[in-house]
Amino acid sequence: MAEDYLTDDEQLEVVKHAIVEYAPWIIGGVFVGAALFFGYRYYQSYTDGQALKAATQFSAMTAALQVNDHARSRQIAEALIKGYAGSPYADQAQLTLARLELDDGHADKAIAPLTQVMNGSKDTELRQIARLRLARILTDQGKPDEAIRTLADPIPPSFAARYHEVRGDAYFVKNEVAHAVTEYQAALAAADSGGIDASLLELKIEDLGAVPAPAAKAPSIDTPNKVKP
């Protein structure tokens, strides 16, 4: 039935009406999409630029450390912490400040930056490094109980040897020899994966009158005898 179909002129009128009705929404959508696209590009460019600046400052801080320029190292570290808070560069800067305080004989002042990294870093490994360094300082300050509590969390496998060694040192300070030996033995058992000096651990154990536990050996596989033809 012809009346069910629109003529060419009528179809054109329908299209014109749709354009007039929906044009503002279409144009608005185009502008929003463009704004989002260029906004993302700007943000990405800004982020990359900030990361490059932080990396450049970090390199300068490292170079200053290598020549023992503590004043310059401290200045850059503080700038990184202020300008790039929450980034790995700020965490490294906090660790650097702690190192500088230790080198300058101010162990008490190293506690705050180490605690900041231990509690606030997004990097799991940096948190564990800060935790270990803090525990060592507390042990050296004659606060072994605090050191042991600092290392009371579940031990990450890759840090097991160092955790056990520092806890052994803390128990040694407490004069709890049996506990110290137990921790040193555990550290010795994990020494290969922990990257620490096994010979030093053995000396610590022997100094306490104990015998280092032999390293576990992999079971040998016997080669079956060949049957003679």
TORLUM-748805 format. One record per residue (C-alpha): x, y, z; residue in three letters; residue number from 1. Coordinates in steps of 0.2 Angstrom, whole numbers, m for minus. Example, Ala and Ser with C-alpha at 12.3 -4.5 7.8 and 13.67 -1.06 7.14 Angstrom:
% TORLUM-748805
<r><u>62</u><v>m22</v><w>39</w><residuo>ALA</residuo><num>1</num></r>
<r><u>68</u><v>m5</v><w>36</w><residuo>SER</residuo><num>2</num></r>
END
This chain:
% TORLUM-748805
<r><u>0</u><v>0</v><w>0</w><residuo>MET</residuo><num>1</num></r>
<r><u>8</u><v>16</v><w>m6</w><residuo>ALA</residuo><num>2</num></r>
<r><u>1</u><v>26</v><w>9</w><residuo>GLU</residuo><num>3</num></r>
<r><u>12</u><v>16</v><w>20</w><residuo>ASP</residuo><num>4</num></r>
<r><u>28</u><v>23</v><w>12</w><residuo>TYR</residuo><num>5</num></r>
<r><u>35</u><v>41</v><w>13</w><residuo>LEU</residuo><num>6</num></r>
<r><u>39</u><v>51</v><w>m2</w><residuo>THR</residuo><num>7</num></r>
<r><u>57</u><v>57</v><w>m5</w><residuo>ASP</residuo><num>8</num></r>
<r><u>52</u><v>74</v><w>1</w><residuo>ASP</residuo><num>9</num></r>
<r><u>44</u><v>67</v><w>17</w><residuo>GLU</residuo><num>10</num></r>
<r><u>59</u><v>57</v><w>21</w><residuo>GLN</residuo><num>11</num></r>
<r><u>70</u><v>72</v><w>19</w><residuo>LEU</residuo><num>12</num></r>
<r><u>59</u><v>82</v><w>31</w><residuo>GLU</residuo><num>13</num></r>
<r><u>60</u><v>68</v><w>44</w><residuo>VAL</residuo><num>14</num></r>
<r><u>79</u><v>68</v><w>42</w><residuo>VAL</residuo><num>15</num></r>
<r><u>79</u><v>87</v><w>44</w><residuo>LYS</residuo><num>16</num></r>
<r><u>68</u><v>86</v><w>60</w><residuo>HIS</residuo><num>17</num></r>
<r><u>79</u><v>73</v><w>67</w><residuo>ALA</residuo><num>18</num></r>
<r><u>95</u><v>84</v><w>64</w><residuo>ILE</residuo><num>19</num></r>
<r><u>87</u><v>99</v><w>72</w><residuo>VAL</residuo><num>20</num></r>
<r><u>81</u><v>89</v><w>87</w><residuo>GLU</residuo><num>21</num></r>
<r><u>97</u><v>79</v><w>91</w><residuo>TYR</residuo><num>22</num></r>
<r><u>110</u><v>90</v><w>84</w><residuo>ALA</residuo><num>23</num></r>
<r><u>114</u><v>98</v><w>101</w><residuo>PRO</residuo><num>24</num></r>
<r><u>116</u><v>81</v><w>109</w><residuo>TRP</residuo><num>25</num></r>
<r><u>127</u><v>75</v><w>95</w><residuo>ILE</residuo><num>26</num></r>
<r><u>138</u><v>91</v><w>95</w><residuo>ILE</residuo><num>27</num></r>
<r><u>139</u><v>90</v><w>114</w><residuo>GLY</residuo><num>28</num></r>
<r><u>145</u><v>72</v><w>114</w><residuo>GLY</residuo><num>29</num></r>
<r><u>158</u><v>76</v><w>101</w><residuo>VAL</residuo><num>30</num></r>
<r><u>165</u><v>90</v><w>112</w><residuo>PHE</residuo><num>31</num></r>
<r><u>164</u><v>79</v><w>128</w><residuo>VAL</residuo><num>32</num></r>
<r><u>173</u><v>65</v><w>119</w><residuo>GLY</residuo><num>33</num></r>
<r><u>186</u><v>78</v><w>112</w><residuo>ALA</residuo><num>34</num></r>
<r><u>189</u><v>85</v><w>129</w><residuo>ALA</residuo><num>35</num></r>
<r><u>191</u><v>68</v><w>137</w><residuo>LEU</residuo><num>36</num></r>
<r><u>203</u><v>63</v><w>124</w><residuo>PHE</residuo><num>37</num></r>
<r><u>214</u><v>79</v><w>124</w><residuo>PHE</residuo><num>38</num></r>
<r><u>212</u><v>79</v><w>143</w><residuo>GLY</residuo><num>39</num></r>
<r><u>219</u><v>62</v><w>145</w><residuo>TYR</residuo><num>40</num></r>
<r><u>233</u><v>66</v><w>133</w><residuo>ARG</residuo><num>41</num></r>
<r><u>238</u><v>81</v><w>143</w><residuo>TYR</residuo><num>42</num></r>
<r><u>237</u><v>71</v><w>159</w><residuo>TYR</residuo><num>43</num></r>
<r><u>248</u><v>58</v><w>152</w><residuo>GLN</residuo><num>44</num></r>
<r><u>260</u><v>71</v><w>145</w><residuo>SER</residuo><num>45</num></r>
<r><u>261</u><v>79</v><w>162</w><residuo>TYR</residuo><num>46</num></r>
<r><u>263</u><v>63</v><w>171</w><residuo>THR</residuo><num>47</num></r>
<r><u>277</u><v>58</v><w>160</w><residuo>ASP</residuo><num>48</num></r>
<r><u>285</u><v>74</v><w>162</w><residuo>GLY</residuo><num>49</num></r>
<r><u>284</u><v>73</v><w>181</w><residuo>GLN</residuo><num>50</num></r>
<r><u>291</u><v>56</v><w>181</w><residuo>ALA</residuo><num>51</num></r>
<r><u>306</u><v>62</v><w>171</w><residuo>LEU</residuo><num>52</num></r>
<r><u>309</u><v>76</v><w>183</w><residuo>LYS</residuo><num>53</num></r>
<r><u>309</u><v>65</v><w>198</w><residuo>ALA</residuo><num>54</num></r>
<r><u>320</u><v>52</v><w>189</w><residuo>ALA</residuo><num>55</num></r>
<r><u>333</u><v>66</v><w>185</w><residuo>THR</residuo><num>56</num></r>
<r><u>332</u><v>72</v><w>203</w><residuo>GLN</residuo><num>57</num></r>
<r><u>335</u><v>55</v><w>210</w><residuo>PHE</residuo><num>58</num></r>
<r><u>350</u><v>52</v><w>199</w><residuo>SER</residuo><num>59</num></r>
<r><u>357</u><v>69</v><w>205</w><residuo>ALA</residuo><num>60</num></r>
<r><u>354</u><v>63</v><w>223</w><residuo>MET</residuo><num>61</num></r>
<r><u>363</u><v>46</v><w>220</w><residuo>THR</residuo><num>62</num></r>
<r><u>377</u><v>55</v><w>212</w><residuo>ALA</residuo><num>63</num></r>
<r><u>379</u><v>67</v><w>227</w><residuo>ALA</residuo><num>64</num></r>
<r><u>379</u><v>51</v><w>239</w><residuo>LEU</residuo><num>65</num></r>
<r><u>393</u><v>43</v><w>229</w><residuo>GLN</residuo><num>66</num></r>
<r><u>404</u><v>58</v><w>232</w><residuo>VAL</residuo><num>67</num></r>
<r><u>398</u><v>60</v><w>251</w><residuo>ASN</residuo><num>68</num></r>
<r><u>390</u><v>77</v><w>248</w><residuo>ASP</residuo><num>69</num></r>
<r><u>378</u><v>75</v><w>262</w><residuo>HIS</residuo><num>70</num></r>
<r><u>371</u><v>93</v><w>261</w><residuo>ALA</residuo><num>71</num></r>
<r><u>367</u><v>91</v><w>242</w><residuo>ARG</residuo><num>72</num></r>
<r><u>360</u><v>73</v><w>245</w><residuo>SER</residuo><num>73</num></r>
<r><u>349</u><v>80</v><w>259</w><residuo>ARG</residuo><num>74</num></r>
<r><u>343</u><v>95</v><w>249</w><residuo>GLN</residuo><num>75</num></r>
<r><u>337</u><v>84</v><w>234</w><residuo>ILE</residuo><num>76</num></r>
<r><u>330</u><v>71</v><w>245</w><residuo>ALA</residuo><num>77</num></r>
<r><u>319</u><v>83</v><w>254</w><residuo>GLU</residuo><num>78</num></r>
<r><u>313</u><v>91</v><w>237</w><residuo>ALA</residuo><num>79</num></r>
<r><u>308</u><v>73</v><w>231</w><residuo>LEU</residuo><num>80</num></r>
<r><u>298</u><v>70</v><w>246</w><residuo>ILE</residuo><num>81</num></r>
<r><u>289</u><v>87</v><w>245</w><residuo>LYS</residuo><num>82</num></r>
<r><u>287</u><v>86</v><w>226</w><residuo>GLY</residuo><num>83</num></r>
<r><u>283</u><v>68</v><w>223</w><residuo>TYR</residuo><num>84</num></r>
<r><u>274</u><v>62</v><w>239</w><residuo>ALA</residuo><num>85</num></r>
<r><u>268</u><v>44</v><w>237</w><residuo>GLY</residuo><num>86</num></r>
<r><u>280</u><v>40</v><w>223</w><residuo>SER</residuo><num>87</num></r>
<r><u>294</u><v>27</v><w>224</w><residuo>PRO</residuo><num>88</num></r>
<r><u>306</u><v>41</v><w>222</w><residuo>TYR</residuo><num>89</num></r>
<r><u>299</u><v>49</v><w>238</w><residuo>ALA</residuo><num>90</num></r>
<r><u>301</u><v>32</v><w>247</w><residuo>ASP</residuo><num>91</num></r>
<r><u>319</u><v>31</v><w>241</w><residuo>GLN</residuo><num>92</num></r>
<r><u>322</u><v>49</v><w>247</w><residuo>ALA</residuo><num>93</num></r>
<r><u>316</u><v>44</v><w>264</w><residuo>GLN</residuo><num>94</num></r>
<r><u>328</u><v>29</v><w>265</w><residuo>LEU</residuo><num>95</num></r>
<r><u>342</u><v>41</v><w>259</w><residuo>THR</residuo><num>96</num></r>
<r><u>338</u><v>53</v><w>273</w><residuo>LEU</residuo><num>97</num></r>
<r><u>338</u><v>39</v><w>286</w><residuo>ALA</residuo><num>98</num></r>
<r><u>355</u><v>33</v><w>279</w><residuo>ARG</residuo><num>99</num></r>
<r><u>362</u><v>51</v><w>280</w><residuo>LEU</residuo><num>100</num></r>
<r><u>356</u><v>52</v><w>298</w><residuo>GLU</residuo><num>101</num></r>
<r><u>365</u><v>36</v><w>303</w><residuo>LEU</residuo><num>102</num></r>
<r><u>381</u><v>42</v><w>294</w><residuo>ASP</residuo><num>103</num></r>
<r><u>380</u><v>58</v><w>304</w><residuo>ASP</residuo><num>104</num></r>
<r><u>378</u><v>48</v><w>320</w><residuo>GLY</residuo><num>105</num></r>
<r><u>360</u><v>53</v><w>322</w><residuo>HIS</residuo><num>106</num></r>
<r><u>352</u><v>36</v><w>324</w><residuo>ALA</residuo><num>107</num></r>
<r><u>336</u><v>44</v><w>333</w><residuo>ASP</residuo><num>108</num></r>
<r><u>333</u><v>55</v><w>318</w><residuo>LYS</residuo><num>109</num></r>
<r><u>333</u><v>40</v><w>306</w><residuo>ALA</residuo><num>110</num></r>
<r><u>318</u><v>32</v><w>314</w><residuo>ILE</residuo><num>111</num></r>
<r><u>305</u><v>44</v><w>307</w><residuo>ALA</residuo><num>112</num></r>
<r><u>309</u><v>42</v><w>289</w><residuo>PRO</residuo><num>113</num></r>
<r><u>311</u><v>23</v><w>290</w><residuo>LEU</residuo><num>114</num></r>
<r><u>294</u><v>22</v><w>299</w><residuo>THR</residuo><num>115</num></r>
<r><u>286</u><v>32</v><w>285</w><residuo>GLN</residuo><num>116</num></r>
<r><u>292</u><v>20</v><w>272</w><residuo>VAL</residuo><num>117</num></r>
<r><u>288</u><v>5</v><w>282</w><residuo>MET</residuo><num>118</num></r>
<r><u>270</u><v>11</v><w>285</w><residuo>ASN</residuo><num>119</num></r>
<r><u>266</u><v>21</v><w>270</w><residuo>GLY</residuo><num>120</num></r>
<r><u>276</u><v>14</v><w>254</w><residuo>SER</residuo><num>121</num></r>
<r><u>266</u><v>6</v><w>241</w><residuo>LYS</residuo><num>122</num></r>
<r><u>281</u><v>m5</v><w>237</w><residuo>ASP</residuo><num>123</num></r>
<r><u>281</u><v>m21</v><w>247</w><residuo>THR</residuo><num>124</num></r>
<r><u>300</u><v>m23</v><w>245</w><residuo>GLU</residuo><num>125</num></r>
<r><u>304</u><v>m5</v><w>251</w><residuo>LEU</residuo><num>126</num></r>
<r><u>292</u><v>m8</v><w>266</w><residuo>ARG</residuo><num>127</num></r>
<r><u>302</u><v>m23</v><w>271</w><residuo>GLN</residuo><num>128</num></r>
<r><u>319</u><v>m15</v><w>269</w><residuo>ILE</residuo><num>129</num></r>
<r><u>314</u><v>0</v><w>280</w><residuo>ALA</residuo><num>130</num></r>
<r><u>307</u><v>m13</v><w>293</w><residuo>ARG</residuo><num>131</num></r>
<r><u>324</u><v>m22</v><w>294</w><residuo>LEU</residuo><num>132</num></r>
<r><u>334</u><v>m6</v><w>295</w><residuo>ARG</residuo><num>133</num></r>
<r><u>322</u><v>1</v><w>309</w><residuo>LEU</residuo><num>134</num></r>
<r><u>324</u><v>m15</v><w>318</w><residuo>ALA</residuo><num>135</num></r>
<r><u>343</u><v>m15</v><w>317</w><residuo>ARG</residuo><num>136</num></r>
<r><u>343</u><v>3</v><w>324</w><residuo>ILE</residuo><num>137</num></r>
<r><u>332</u><v>m2</v><w>338</w><residuo>LEU</residuo><num>138</num></r>
<r><u>343</u><v>m16</v><w>343</w><residuo>THR</residuo><num>139</num></r>
<r><u>359</u><v>m5</v><w>342</w><residuo>ASP</residuo><num>140</num></r>
<r><u>350</u><v>7</v><w>354</w><residuo>GLN</residuo><num>141</num></r>
<r><u>347</u><v>m7</v><w>367</w><residuo>GLY</residuo><num>142</num></r>
<r><u>328</u><v>m8</v><w>362</w><residuo>LYS</residuo><num>143</num></r>
<r><u>327</u><v>m27</v><w>357</w><residuo>PRO</residuo><num>144</num></r>
<r><u>309</u><v>m29</v><w>362</w><residuo>ASP</residuo><num>145</num></r>
<r><u>304</u><v>m15</v><w>350</w><residuo>GLU</residuo><num>146</num></r>
<r><u>315</u><v>m23</v><w>337</w><residuo>ALA</residuo><num>147</num></r>
<r><u>307</u><v>m40</v><w>339</w><residuo>ILE</residuo><num>148</num></r>
<r><u>289</u><v>m32</v><w>338</w><residuo>ARG</residuo><num>149</num></r>
<r><u>294</u><v>m23</v><w>323</w><residuo>THR</residuo><num>150</num></r>
<r><u>298</u><v>m39</v><w>314</w><residuo>LEU</residuo><num>151</num></r>
<r><u>283</u><v>m48</v><w>321</w><residuo>ALA</residuo><num>152</num></r>
<r><u>273</u><v>m48</v><w>305</w><residuo>ASP</residuo><num>153</num></r>
<r><u>273</u><v>m64</v><w>294</w><residuo>PRO</residuo><num>154</num></r>
<r><u>290</u><v>m66</v><w>287</w><residuo>ILE</residuo><num>155</num></r>
<r><u>291</u><v>m64</v><w>268</w><residuo>PRO</residuo><num>156</num></r>
<r><u>301</u><v>m78</v><w>260</w><residuo>PRO</residuo><num>157</num></r>
<r><u>313</u><v>m67</v><w>251</w><residuo>SER</residuo><num>158</num></r>
<r><u>318</u><v>m58</v><w>267</w><residuo>PHE</residuo><num>159</num></r>
<r><u>317</u><v>m73</v><w>279</w><residuo>ALA</residuo><num>160</num></r>
<r><u>336</u><v>m75</v><w>282</w><residuo>ALA</residuo><num>161</num></r>
<r><u>338</u><v>m56</v><w>286</w><residuo>ARG</residuo><num>162</num></r>
<r><u>323</u><v>m56</v><w>297</w><residuo>TYR</residuo><num>163</num></r>
<r><u>329</u><v>m71</v><w>307</w><residuo>HIS</residuo><num>164</num></r>
<r><u>347</u><v>m64</v><w>308</w><residuo>GLU</residuo><num>165</num></r>
<r><u>341</u><v>m47</v><w>315</w><residuo>VAL</residuo><num>166</num></r>
<r><u>329</u><v>m56</v><w>327</w><residuo>ARG</residuo><num>167</num></r>
<r><u>344</u><v>m66</v><w>333</w><residuo>GLY</residuo><num>168</num></r>
<r><u>354</u><v>m51</v><w>336</w><residuo>ASP</residuo><num>169</num></r>
<r><u>339</u><v>m44</v><w>346</w><residuo>ALA</residuo><num>170</num></r>
<r><u>338</u><v>m59</v><w>357</w><residuo>TYR</residuo><num>171</num></r>
<r><u>357</u><v>m59</v><w>359</w><residuo>PHE</residuo><num>172</num></r>
<r><u>355</u><v>m41</v><w>366</w><residuo>VAL</residuo><num>173</num></r>
<r><u>342</u><v>m48</v><w>378</w><residuo>LYS</residuo><num>174</num></r>
<r><u>354</u><v>m62</v><w>383</w><residuo>ASN</residuo><num>175</num></r>
<r><u>341</u><v>m75</v><w>378</w><residuo>GLU</residuo><num>176</num></r>
<r><u>354</u><v>m86</v><w>370</w><residuo>VAL</residuo><num>177</num></r>
<r><u>343</u><v>m101</v><w>366</w><residuo>ALA</residuo><num>178</num></r>
<r><u>331</u><v>m90</v><w>356</w><residuo>HIS</residuo><num>179</num></r>
<r><u>346</u><v>m81</v><w>347</w><residuo>ALA</residuo><num>180</num></r>
<r><u>353</u><v>m98</v><w>342</w><residuo>VAL</residuo><num>181</num></r>
<r><u>336</u><v>m103</v><w>335</w><residuo>THR</residuo><num>182</num></r>
<r><u>335</u><v>m87</v><w>325</w><residuo>GLU</residuo><num>183</num></r>
<r><u>353</u><v>m88</v><w>318</w><residuo>TYR</residuo><num>184</num></r>
<r><u>350</u><v>m107</v><w>313</w><residuo>GLN</residuo><num>185</num></r>
<r><u>334</u><v>m102</v><w>304</w><residuo>ALA</residuo><num>186</num></r>
<r><u>344</u><v>m88</v><w>296</w><residuo>ALA</residuo><num>187</num></r>
<r><u>357</u><v>m100</v><w>291</w><residuo>LEU</residuo><num>188</num></r>
<r><u>345</u><v>m112</v><w>283</w><residuo>ALA</residuo><num>189</num></r>
<r><u>338</u><v>m98</v><w>272</w><residuo>ALA</residuo><num>190</num></r>
<r><u>355</u><v>m90</v><w>269</w><residuo>ALA</residuo><num>191</num></r>
<r><u>355</u><v>m95</v><w>251</w><residuo>ASP</residuo><num>192</num></r>
<r><u>339</u><v>m87</v><w>246</w><residuo>SER</residuo><num>193</num></r>
<r><u>342</u><v>m72</v><w>257</w><residuo>GLY</residuo><num>194</num></r>
<r><u>358</u><v>m67</v><w>250</w><residuo>GLY</residuo><num>195</num></r>
<r><u>367</u><v>m65</v><w>267</w><residuo>ILE</residuo><num>196</num></r>
<r><u>384</u><v>m71</v><w>273</w><residuo>ASP</residuo><num>197</num></r>
<r><u>382</u><v>m88</v><w>279</w><residuo>ALA</residuo><num>198</num></r>
<r><u>400</u><v>m89</v><w>287</w><residuo>SER</residuo><num>199</num></r>
<r><u>396</u><v>m74</v><w>298</w><residuo>LEU</residuo><num>200</num></r>
<r><u>380</u><v>m83</v><w>304</w><residuo>LEU</residuo><num>201</num></r>
<r><u>391</u><v>m98</v><w>308</w><residuo>GLU</residuo><num>202</num></r>
<r><u>403</u><v>m88</v><w>318</w><residuo>LEU</residuo><num>203</num></r>
<r><u>388</u><v>m80</v><w>328</w><residuo>LYS</residuo><num>204</num></r>
<r><u>381</u><v>m97</v><w>332</w><residuo>ILE</residuo><num>205</num></r>
<r><u>398</u><v>m104</v><w>337</w><residuo>GLU</residuo><num>206</num></r>
<r><u>401</u><v>m89</v><w>348</w><residuo>ASP</residuo><num>207</num></r>
<r><u>386</u><v>m93</v><w>358</w><residuo>LEU</residuo><num>208</num></r>
<r><u>393</u><v>m111</v><w>361</w><residuo>GLY</residuo><num>209</num></r>
<r><u>381</u><v>m120</v><w>348</w><residuo>ALA</residuo><num>210</num></r>
<r><u>385</u><v>m130</v><w>333</w><residuo>VAL</residuo><num>211</num></r>
<r><u>379</u><v>m123</v><w>316</w><residuo>PRO</residuo><num>212</num></r>
<r><u>366</u><v>m134</v><w>309</w><residuo>ALA</residuo><num>213</num></r>
<r><u>372</u><v>m142</v><w>293</w><residuo>PRO</residuo><num>214</num></r>
<r><u>363</u><v>m136</v><w>277</w><residuo>ALA</residuo><num>215</num></r>
<r><u>350</u><v>m148</v><w>270</w><residuo>ALA</residuo><num>216</num></r>
<r><u>356</u><v>m158</v><w>256</w><residuo>LYS</residuo><num>217</num></r>
<r><u>346</u><v>m163</v><w>241</w><residuo>ALA</residuo><num>218</num></r>
<r><u>342</u><v>m182</v><w>241</w><residuo>PRO</residuo><num>219</num></r>
<r><u>354</u><v>m192</v><w>230</w><residuo>SER</residuo><num>220</num></r>
<r><u>347</u><v>m201</v><w>215</w><residuo>ILE</residuo><num>221</num></r>
<r><u>355</u><v>m218</v><w>213</w><residuo>ASP</residuo><num>222</num></r>
<r><u>359</u><v>m222</v><w>195</w><residuo>THR</residuo><num>223</num></r>
<r><u>352</u><v>m240</v><w>192</w><residuo>PRO</residuo><num>224</num></r>
<r><u>365</u><v>m253</v><w>186</w><residuo>ASN</residuo><num>225</num></r>
<r><u>366</u><v>m256</v><w>168</w><residuo>LYS</residuo><num>226</num></r>
<r><u>361</u><v>m274</v><w>163</w><residuo>VAL</residuo><num>227</num></r>
<r><u>374</u><v>m282</v><w>154</w><residuo>LYS</residuo><num>228</num></r>
<r><u>369</u><v>m289</v><w>138</w><residuo>PRO</residuo><num>229</num></r>
END
